[in-house]
Amino acid sequence: MTFRFLLAAAYLAASSAAAEPANFIYSGDADEVTLTRLLQRPDIEGLQQIYSWRQLEPGEGVYDFSEIEADLARTKTLGKQFFIQIQDRFFSNEARRLPDYILTDPIYEGGLVAQMDGNGEELAFQQGWAAIQWNDALRTRFQALLTALAEEFDGRIAGINLPETAIDIDMEADTTGFSCDAYFDAELDNLRHARSVFAESNVVQYVNFWPCEWNNDHGYMERLFDTAAAEGIGLGGPDIAPYRKGQMKNAYPFFHDYHDRLPVVAMAIQEPTLKYRNDETGKPYTRAEFVDFAENYLGVDIIFWTPDAPWLFED
């Protein structure tokens, strides 16, 4: 029985107007005391915790899931649900959180590619790293990790989500064999593998942008949503940003059109999202504005809130 089914049952007696998305906490940088206090709130239904690939596979084929076990036990003790996110890309130049064997064995071509940023202009500076999932050998090892996770946690966790699809690299300087098609195919392959090994827990792919694509001009966005709807895969994203131009030209219209065909839609409101401003008011979005857009336009079932969300400290 999927978590979405359980969630729907919980709201069965409520009117449709009252069926707001379920509130989860995204762990972020919050300390254990803060997370425990927030999870004790009756209006918080669960926790989403992020783990890097390096945390979970300290040596080739050697897995350490003790942190997940501890976090799961704490969350279950509080009577709450638990989502895990497996991170293969990082937003700091110092963060190279892949296993050492991936970084050093030539077959994996260094394991990482620099993520570039330029505030929407030229890709002017490096801001982090991403695993080169289009390398077949590396992707095989990542999928082995997903299989090992499923063997331990399928049915015990509410779901697993894979990180956002957005990636910016210097294609002219690339030596890893990157192409937009190869990247899309690799991400889809990983997602399908996760769905195949997690038979009970939800599988969610975060999707926001695809490299080389704007407004579905390569068909990547449409193909992903078609695949997810046909194969029982949940989708979501790292930001709920009401009517933000970039998102409205990429993933958001697809969430609007497809959400009733997806098993679950789970999206986050992270720290930077809190700073986005409503063009009509000139002020940061309120909780009510976030929830209204999430529920009535995107069709969101679960919101992963940053612990910094002001409403968590107002009640």
N, C-alpha and C positions, 0 to 999 in steps of 0.2 A: 504494500500500500504506500503510495507516494506521499511526500510531505504536503504537496499541493492538495491532495484529496483530504488529508487530515485538516488542513487549514480551511478548506471550503466547508467541511462538516462543522467546524467550530463556529462558522458564521451563518450556518443554515437557517437559524431562527431569526437572524437579523434582517432588517430591510436592506435593499440594495443600496440605498443612500448612505447607510451606516457602515457598509462593508469597505472600510478603508484598508490600505495595504497593511500587512503585519509589520511591526517595528522590530528590527534586529539592531544590535550594536556592532559596528565595525571596530575592531580592536584599536587600530591606529597605534598611537604612542602612549595610550593610557596605561597607568600602572594597575596592578592586580586589585588593589583596594578600590580604585574608582570603578573598574569593570564589575567587580562583585556587587558594589552598591547599585550600579545601573541595572545589572541583571536581576536584582531583587525587586525592581519596579514591576507592578502587575501589567503595565502596558508595554513591556519589552518581552518579546517572545523567544529571543535567541541571540546568539553571538556568531559573528563571522571572524575567523582568525586566519592570518596569512602566514604561510611557511615558504621559505626559499627552497629550491631544489637542493642546495648544499646542506641545509639543515637535515634533510630527510635521507640523503644518501652520502654518508661520509666517505665511503669507499665503493669501488665498482661492485654493484650487486649486494652491497652491505647496507641495510636500511635501519634507520633509527627513528621510530615513530613515538618515542617516549613523550615528547612534548605534546603531540596530538592526543595521546592517551590521557595525559594530565589535564589538558584543557577540556577534553570531552567529559572527563569525570567531574570536574568542577562545575561545568555547565549543567550536566544531568542532575547533580546534587541540588541545584537550584531550580530544577524542574523546567529547564529551558532547552530549546533546539540548538543544533550546532552545525555550522557551515565551515568548510575549509576552502581556502584559495591557495593554489600552487603557483608560485611565482617563478617565472623564467626570464623576467626582464626587470630592470632596476633603474631608478631615476637619480642615481648618484654616481659620479665617476669613480668613487672608491669602492662601490658595490659590485663585486664580480662573483656573485654567490652561486656559482655552479661547482659541482664536485671537482677536485683537483685533477682527476684523471681525464675529465672532459677538457679542462683547460690546457693540459700538457701533451696528450696523445695526438700526434699529427693527423690521425684519421678524422678527428673532430675539427680540424682547421682553426684551432684556438677557441672554439666554443662560443665566443661572443663577438658581436659586432657593435661598434659605437652607435649610440642613438644621438642624433643631431637635433638641434633646436635653433630657431631664429625668430621666434615670436611671429610666425606667419610669413616672414620674408624669406631671405636666403637661409640655407642651413648653415648658420654662422658659427656655432660652437657645439661642443659635445656636452650632452647632459644625460649620461647613463649608458647602459648596455642592454643588449637583448640577445638571447640564445639564438643561434642560427639553425632554427628548426628545419630549414630546407636542406640541411645536411642529413642524408638518410641515416647515417650511423648515429648521429646525435639524437635524432628523432626516435630511433629504435630504443635507445636508452631511456628517453623521457617516457615513452609508452610502457617500458618495463616498470618504471616507478609508479605509473598510474595503475598498472595491474597489481603491483604489490600493495598499494593503498586500498584497492578494492577488496583484496583478499582479507584485509584486516578490518575495514570500516564500512563496507557496503551494508546498508540497512541499519547501521549504528549511528550514522550521521544524517542530518536532513539533506545535505547535498554537498557537492564539490563544484567549485567554479574555476575556470581557466581565465587568465588575465586578458586585458583589453587587446583588441586587434590592431590598434594604432601603432605604427612604427615609422620613424623617419631616419633614413640612413643616407650617407653620401654615395649614391649609386655610381658616380663616375670613379670614385676611389675604391669601390668595393672589390675585394679579391675572393669572396666566399661563394660566388656563384648565385648571388641573390637575383631573383626576378620577381616581379609582382605576381605572376601566375604561380611560380614555385612557392612563394610565401603563402598565398591563399590556399593552395593545395595542401601544404604542410599543416596549416592551422585546422583545416577541415579534417584531415587525416587524424590528427590528435584528438579532435572533438569526437569523431566517430569511435575512436578506440575507447575513449573514456566512457561513452555511452554503452559500448559493448561489454565492458567489464563491471560497470556499476549497474546492476540489474534492479536495485531497489531504491537507492538514494538518488535524488535529483542530480542531474548534470547540467551546468549552466556555463555558457560561453559569454564572456563580456565582449560586446561589439560596440565600437563607436565610429571608427574610420578604417578604411583600407588604404594602404599605400597605392599611389597612382590613380586613385579613384575619387571622383567627386560626383555626387548626385547619381550614383549607380551607373556611371558611364562605362564601366567595365562589366557590370552585371554581378559583381562580387556580393554586394549586399543582398540582392534578390536571391541569388543562389544559396547563400547561407540561410536566409529565412525560410526558403522553400525546403531545404534539407532538414532544418530544425523542426519544422512543422510536420514533415513526413516521417521523421525518425524519433520523435518523442524527446527532443533535446530542448532544454530551457535556454533562454537568452537573457541578457541583462547588460549592464554598463556601469562604468565607474562614476558617472555624473548624471544627476537629474538637474538639468539646466533649462528651465521653462522657455520654450520658443527661441533658444539661442540659435543664431543663424547657421553656424557650422553644423550643428547637430540636426537642424531641420532640413539640411541638404544631404544628410547621410542616413544615420540609423533611425532617427525618431519617426519619420513617416511610416517606416516598416513596422515598428512596434505598434503604431496606431492601427495599421491594417491587419497585422498578423496575431496580435496578442491573444485573441480567443482561440487560436489554433495551436498555441504553444502550451506545454504542460506547466510551465512556471515562468514568470518574468520577475527577475530580482535585480534591483539597481541600487546604487550607492549614492549617498550624499557625504562626500569627503570634505576635508578641511578647506581646500580651495573653493569648493562649490558654495560654501557659506558666504563668500565674498561677492558672488555674482549679484548684480543689481537688476531690479525690475525697471525696465525702461519707462514704464508709466509713472511709477512713484519715485524713481531715483534712489530708492533704498534697497538694501539687501532683501532677498526673498524671505518671506516669513514661512514658518512651518506650514501654515494653512495653504499658502500659495504653492509650495513644493508638493504637498500631498494632493491638492486638487489637480495639478498637471499630471502627476504620476498616476493617479487613479483614473482620471477622466480622459486623458489623451493617450498616455503610454500603456495603460492597462497593467500597471505594476501590481504584483502580488506581495512582494517583500521589499522593504526599504532597509538597507544597511546604513544606519546613521553613524556619523562620526561622534565620538564621545564629547566633542566640543560644541555640539548643537545646543544653542541657548535654551531651547525648551526643556531640555533634560535637567536643567538647574532652576527652572522657574516654578515647577509644580511642587 
